[in-house]
Amino acid sequence: MAVYDSSKAALGGLMRNIAHLGSRRGIRANLVYPGLVDTRNGREAGAGRPNRGKGHVPFGRQATAWEIAYAVLFFLSDESVYVTAQTLAVDSGLIGM
């Protein structure tokens, strides 16, 4: 898990640097951190791990892939033209609660 966690933390630093360097040219850099996602791989990874179950998630279910995609689409759209160097957790509130 140390390598996985380190790579996730590195994404934040990379995003901030790209946002800073790209800001003069109108280049935005943001991150979407998905929580538990109801996919085949997600279900297999969670098998036998109760803390990855639906009961442990504030909304009582895992996200759909579409719900994660909609967050990415927001960052790609002109609706977020003044948003950069931000991280959006799409995780039903797991990080914030």
MODELLER restraints for C-alpha pairs under 7 A, 6 or more apart:
rsr = mdl.restraints
at = mdl.atoms
rsr.add(forms.Gaussian(group=physical.xy_distance, feature=features.Distance(at['CA:15:A'], at['CA:29:A']), mean=5.62, stdev=0.5))
rsr.add(forms.Gaussian(group=physical.xy_distance, feature=features.Distance(at['CA:15:A'], at['CA:30:A']), mean=6.28, stdev=0.5))
rsr.add(forms.Gaussian(group=physical.xy_distance, feature=features.Distance(at['CA:15:A'], at['CA:85:A']), mean=6.28, stdev=0.5))
rsr.add(forms.Gaussian(group=physical.xy_distance, feature=features.Distance(at['CA:16:A'], at['CA:85:A']), mean=5.30, stdev=0.5))
rsr.add(forms.Gaussian(group=physical.xy_distance, feature=features.Distance(at['CA:18:A'], at['CA:29:A']), mean=6.19, stdev=0.5))
rsr.add(forms.Gaussian(group=physical.xy_distance, feature=features.Distance(at['CA:19:A'], at['CA:27:A']), mean=6.79, stdev=0.5))
rsr.add(forms.Gaussian(group=physical.xy_distance, feature=features.Distance(at['CA:19:A'], at['CA:28:A']), mean=5.48, stdev=0.5))
rsr.add(forms.Gaussian(group=physical.xy_distance, feature=features.Distance(at['CA:19:A'], at['CA:29:A']), mean=4.92, stdev=0.5))
rsr.add(forms.Gaussian(group=physical.xy_distance, feature=features.Distance(at['CA:19:A'], at['CA:84:A']), mean=6.16, stdev=0.5))
rsr.add(forms.Gaussian(group=physical.xy_distance, feature=features.Distance(at['CA:19:A'], at['CA:85:A']), mean=5.52, stdev=0.5))
rsr.add(forms.Gaussian(group=physical.xy_distance, feature=features.Distance(at['CA:22:A'], at['CA:28:A']), mean=6.62, stdev=0.5))
rsr.add(forms.Gaussian(group=physical.xy_distance, feature=features.Distance(at['CA:28:A'], at['CA:84:A']), mean=4.99, stdev=0.5))
rsr.add(forms.Gaussian(group=physical.xy_distance, feature=features.Distance(at['CA:29:A'], at['CA:84:A']), mean=5.34, stdev=0.5))
rsr.add(forms.Gaussian(group=physical.xy_distance, feature=features.Distance(at['CA:29:A'], at['CA:85:A']), mean=5.57, stdev=0.5))
rsr.add(forms.Gaussian(group=physical.xy_distance, feature=features.Distance(at['CA:30:A'], at['CA:84:A']), mean=5.62, stdev=0.5))
rsr.add(forms.Gaussian(group=physical.xy_distance, feature=features.Distance(at['CA:30:A'], at['CA:85:A']), mean=5.13, stdev=0.5))
rsr.add(forms.Gaussian(group=physical.xy_distance, feature=features.Distance(at['CA:30:A'], at['CA:86:A']), mean=4.99, stdev=0.5))
rsr.add(forms.Gaussian(group=physical.xy_distance, feature=features.Distance(at['CA:30:A'], at['CA:87:A']), mean=5.86, stdev=0.5))
rsr.add(forms.Gaussian(group=physical.xy_distance, feature=features.Distance(at['CA:31:A'], at['CA:86:A']), mean=6.32, stdev=0.5))
rsr.add(forms.Gaussian(group=physical.xy_distance, feature=features.Distance(at['CA:31:A'], at['CA:87:A']), mean=4.61, stdev=0.5))
rsr.add(forms.Gaussian(group=physical.xy_distance, feature=features.Distance(at['CA:31:A'], at['CA:88:A']), mean=6.21, stdev=0.5))
rsr.add(forms.Gaussian(group=physical.xy_distance, feature=features.Distance(at['CA:32:A'], at['CA:72:A']), mean=6.67, stdev=0.5))
rsr.add(forms.Gaussian(group=physical.xy_distance, feature=features.Distance(at['CA:32:A'], at['CA:87:A']), mean=5.77, stdev=0.5))
rsr.add(forms.Gaussian(group=physical.xy_distance, feature=features.Distance(at['CA:32:A'], at['CA:88:A']), mean=4.86, stdev=0.5))
rsr.add(forms.Gaussian(group=physical.xy_distance, feature=features.Distance(at['CA:32:A'], at['CA:89:A']), mean=5.92, stdev=0.5))
rsr.add(forms.Gaussian(group=physical.xy_distance, feature=features.Distance(at['CA:32:A'], at['CA:90:A']), mean=6.96, stdev=0.5))
rsr.add(forms.Gaussian(group=physical.xy_distance, feature=features.Distance(at['CA:33:A'], at['CA:87:A']), mean=6.98, stdev=0.5))
rsr.add(forms.Gaussian(group=physical.xy_distance, feature=features.Distance(at['CA:33:A'], at['CA:88:A']), mean=6.04, stdev=0.5))
rsr.add(forms.Gaussian(group=physical.xy_distance, feature=features.Distance(at['CA:33:A'], at['CA:89:A']), mean=4.62, stdev=0.5))
rsr.add(forms.Gaussian(group=physical.xy_distance, feature=features.Distance(at['CA:33:A'], at['CA:90:A']), mean=6.04, stdev=0.5))
rsr.add(forms.Gaussian(group=physical.xy_distance, feature=features.Distance(at['CA:34:A'], at['CA:68:A']), mean=6.43, stdev=0.5))
rsr.add(forms.Gaussian(group=physical.xy_distance, feature=features.Distance(at['CA:34:A'], at['CA:89:A']), mean=5.90, stdev=0.5))
rsr.add(forms.Gaussian(group=physical.xy_distance, feature=features.Distance(at['CA:34:A'], at['CA:90:A']), mean=4.81, stdev=0.5))
rsr.add(forms.Gaussian(group=physical.xy_distance, feature=features.Distance(at['CA:34:A'], at['CA:91:A']), mean=5.65, stdev=0.5))
rsr.add(forms.Gaussian(group=physical.xy_distance, feature=features.Distance(at['CA:35:A'], at['CA:90:A']), mean=5.88, stdev=0.5))
rsr.add(forms.Gaussian(group=physical.xy_distance, feature=features.Distance(at['CA:35:A'], at['CA:91:A']), mean=3.96, stdev=0.5))
rsr.add(forms.Gaussian(group=physical.xy_distance, feature=features.Distance(at['CA:36:A'], at['CA:62:A']), mean=5.31, stdev=0.5))
rsr.add(forms.Gaussian(group=physical.xy_distance, feature=features.Distance(at['CA:36:A'], at['CA:63:A']), mean=6.23, stdev=0.5))
rsr.add(forms.Gaussian(group=physical.xy_distance, feature=features.Distance(at['CA:36:A'], at['CA:91:A']), mean=6.61, stdev=0.5))
rsr.add(forms.Gaussian(group=physical.xy_distance, feature=features.Distance(at['CA:37:A'], at['CA:62:A']), mean=5.10, stdev=0.5))
rsr.add(forms.Gaussian(group=physical.xy_distance, feature=features.Distance(at['CA:37:A'], at['CA:63:A']), mean=4.61, stdev=0.5))
rsr.add(forms.Gaussian(group=physical.xy_distance, feature=features.Distance(at['CA:37:A'], at['CA:64:A']), mean=5.75, stdev=0.5))
rsr.add(forms.Gaussian(group=physical.xy_distance, feature=features.Distance(at['CA:37:A'], at['CA:65:A']), mean=6.49, stdev=0.5))
rsr.add(forms.Gaussian(group=physical.xy_distance, feature=features.Distance(at['CA:38:A'], at['CA:62:A']), mean=5.26, stdev=0.5))
rsr.add(forms.Gaussian(group=physical.xy_distance, feature=features.Distance(at['CA:38:A'], at['CA:63:A']), mean=5.78, stdev=0.5))
rsr.add(forms.Gaussian(group=physical.xy_distance, feature=features.Distance(at['CA:38:A'], at['CA:64:A']), mean=5.56, stdev=0.5))
rsr.add(forms.Gaussian(group=physical.xy_distance, feature=features.Distance(at['CA:46:A'], at['CA:52:A']), mean=5.39, stdev=0.5))
rsr.add(forms.Gaussian(group=physical.xy_distance, feature=features.Distance(at['CA:46:A'], at['CA:53:A']), mean=6.98, stdev=0.5))
rsr.add(forms.Gaussian(group=physical.xy_distance, feature=features.Distance(at['CA:54:A'], at['CA:60:A']), mean=5.01, stdev=0.5))
rsr.add(forms.Gaussian(group=physical.xy_distance, feature=features.Distance(at['CA:54:A'], at['CA:61:A']), mean=4.59, stdev=0.5))
rsr.add(forms.Gaussian(group=physical.xy_distance, feature=features.Distance(at['CA:54:A'], at['CA:62:A']), mean=6.26, stdev=0.5))
rsr.add(forms.Gaussian(group=physical.xy_distance, feature=features.Distance(at['CA:57:A'], at['CA:92:A']), mean=6.82, stdev=0.5))
rsr.add(forms.Gaussian(group=physical.xy_distance, feature=features.Distance(at['CA:57:A'], at['CA:94:A']), mean=6.75, stdev=0.5))
rsr.add(forms.Gaussian(group=physical.xy_distance, feature=features.Distance(at['CA:58:A'], at['CA:92:A']), mean=5.88, stdev=0.5))
rsr.add(forms.Gaussian(group=physical.xy_distance, feature=features.Distance(at['CA:58:A'], at['CA:93:A']), mean=6.48, stdev=0.5))
rsr.add(forms.Gaussian(group=physical.xy_distance, feature=features.Distance(at['CA:58:A'], at['CA:94:A']), mean=6.76, stdev=0.5))
rsr.add(forms.Gaussian(group=physical.xy_distance, feature=features.Distance(at['CA:59:A'], at['CA:92:A']), mean=5.84, stdev=0.5))
rsr.add(forms.Gaussian(group=physical.xy_distance, feature=features.Distance(at['CA:68:A'], at['CA:90:A']), mean=6.52, stdev=0.5))
rsr.add(forms.Gaussian(group=physical.xy_distance, feature=features.Distance(at['CA:74:A'], at['CA:80:A']), mean=6.39, stdev=0.5))
